[in-house]
Amino acid sequence: MAHYAELDVNNVVIRVIPGVDESMDGEAIYQAETSNVWKRTSYNTLHGVHTQGGTPFRKNYAGIGYTYDAQRDAFIPPKIHASWVFDEDKCIWNPPFPQPTDAHYEWDESIVNWKKISI
């Protein structure tokens, strides 16, 4: 079963549904029903990798709030922190430097750094 993302006028995903099989033109079928643009998305694609060993499709599985970039033919998640940088290969946003692994950390945008937390 294929999944399809409905886009608003700014190419932002407003919903994702399971739909017609990939052998059918689901994008055209759903567009005719709603007049919005629809794009097929792969449940098994994350960060430009197909999790089941297949061919990755549109870089990431679409989610509400993601943007479809037609030039990259990719779904891109929202940028959650101003300091994060775009990874062109994976089409995701990353912190300016990796998260430390010696404890639990969360990103603190006010200091543009990882902050150690206790759990």
PyMOL commands that set and color helices and strands:
alter all, ss='L'
color gray80, all
select helices_A, chain A and resi 26-34
alter helices_A, ss='H'
color red, helices_A
select strands_A, chain A and resi 2-7+13-19+37-41+45-46+49-50+67-69+74-76+85-87+92-94+105-108+113-116
alter strands_A, ss='S'
color yellow, strands_A
deselect
rebuild
show_as cartoon
